């Protein structure tokens, strides 16, 4: 059965601007520049956030987790879209599956592939944007802070 509720690239890129603003805020705070936003099925911004592992000293505060928490409790996550500047790690991929988030918009997966293939294999729509700003932001951070990056991805 063909889905008729797929997101178009223009909408995905518009929503990515929210996640990118969060990533820039995280970098300005001395943290890891990964941002995310959770959008409702009707396109309403439910929550946004950025990686706070460094700032809060909390290893569980990934960008997707922060956006999810900031969205507050929802009756259902069916039809929602998680927008993230970087392919979600296994932890955040598990969050998407656990709560039934329908779609993930990925800014870039060149620096880190994460669990997006696993999500796709389990029915989550993946929209890969290959955004040059997301890639440049992460590559610059990885070059300048390899120890923090390796800590963040568990190496």
C-alpha positions in Angstrom: 0.0 0.0 0.0 1.4 3.4 -1.0 1.5 6.1 1.7 0.0 9.4 0.8 1.2 11.3 3.8 4.9 11.5 2.8 6.6 14.7 3.5 8.1 16.7 0.7 11.7 17.9 0.6 10.7 21.5 0.8 8.8 21.0 4.1 11.6 18.8 5.4 14.2 21.5 4.7 12.0 24.1 6.4 11.7 22.0 9.5 15.5 21.4 9.4 16.1 25.1 10.0 14.7 24.6 13.6 17.0 21.7 14.3 20.0 23.6 12.8 19.3 26.6 15.1 19.4 24.3 18.0 22.6 22.7 16.8 24.2 26.2 16.6 23.0 27.0 20.1 24.5 23.9 21.5 27.9 24.7 19.8 27.7 28.3 21.2 27.2 26.8 24.7 30.4 24.7 24.3 28.4 21.5 23.5 28.1 19.1 20.7 26.3 20.7 17.7 23.4 18.4 17.2 19.9 19.8 17.1 16.4 18.2 16.8 12.8 19.1 16.6 9.6 17.1 17.0 6.7 18.1 14.7 3.1 16.9 15.1 1.1 15.2 12.4 -0.5 18.6 11.6 2.9 20.3 11.2 2.8 22.0 14.7 6.2 22.3 16.4 5.8 20.2 19.6 9.3 20.5 21.0 12.9 21.4 20.1 16.2 20.8 21.7 19.9 20.2 21.3 22.5 17.9 22.7 23.2 18.8 26.3 25.6 16.0 27.3 28.5 18.4 28.0 26.5 21.3 29.4 24.4 19.2 31.8 26.9 16.4 32.4 24.0 14.1 31.4 24.9 11.3 28.9 21.2 10.8 28.1 20.5 14.3 26.9 20.9 13.8 23.2 19.2 16.3 20.8 16.4 14.0 20.0 15.8 13.3 23.7 15.8 17.0 24.5 13.2 17.7 21.7 11.1 14.7 22.8 11.1 15.8 26.5 10.4 19.4 25.6 7.4 18.3 23.5 5.8 17.0 26.7 3.5 14.0 27.0 1.4 13.3 23.8 -1.5 11.0 23.6 0.0 9.4 20.5 3.2 9.9 18.4 1.6 8.5 15.3 2.2 10.8 12.4 4.9 12.8 14.2 8.2 13.7 12.6 11.6 13.9 14.4 13.9 16.2 12.6 17.6 15.9 13.5 20.7 17.4 12.1 22.6 14.1 12.4 21.5 10.5 11.8 20.1 9.3 15.1 22.3 7.0 17.3 21.0 3.7 18.5 19.7 5.3 21.7 17.7 7.9 19.9 16.6 5.3 17.2 15.2 3.3 20.1 13.2 6.3 21.3 11.7 6.7 17.9 10.7 3.1 17.8 9.5 2.9 21.4 7.1 5.8 21.0 6.0 5.1 17.4 7.3 8.3 15.8 6.4 7.9 12.1 9.1 9.7 10.3 12.7 11.0 10.8 14.2 13.8 8.8 18.0 13.4 8.8 20.1 16.5 8.0 23.2 14.4 7.3 24.6 10.9 7.7 28.0 11.4 6.2 29.8 11.8 9.5 27.7 9.2 11.4 25.1 6.7 10.0 23.4 5.8 13.3 20.3 3.6 13.3 18.4 5.1 10.4 18.6 1.9 8.3 17.2 -0.1 11.2 14.4 2.4 11.6 13.6 2.2 7.9 13.5 -1.6 8.1 10.9 -1.3 10.9 8.6 1.0 8.9 9.8 4.4 9.9 10.0 6.8 7.0 13.5 8.2 6.6 14.0 11.5 4.7 17.7 12.0 4.1 18.5 15.6 3.2 22.4 15.5 2.9 22.4 19.1 4.0 25.8 20.7 3.5 25.5 23.0 6.5 24.8 20.1 8.8 27.8 18.2 7.4 30.1 21.1 7.7 29.0 21.8 11.2 29.7 18.3 12.3 33.0 17.9 10.4 34.3 21.1 11.9 33.3 20.0 15.4 34.9 16.5 14.9 38.1 18.0 13.7 38.3 20.5 16.6 37.0 18.2 19.4 37.7 14.6 18.5 37.7 13.4 22.2 34.2 14.9 22.8 33.0 13.4 19.5 34.3 9.9 20.3 32.8 10.1 23.8 29.4 11.1 22.3 29.3 8.2 19.8 30.7 5.7 22.3 34.2 5.1 20.9 
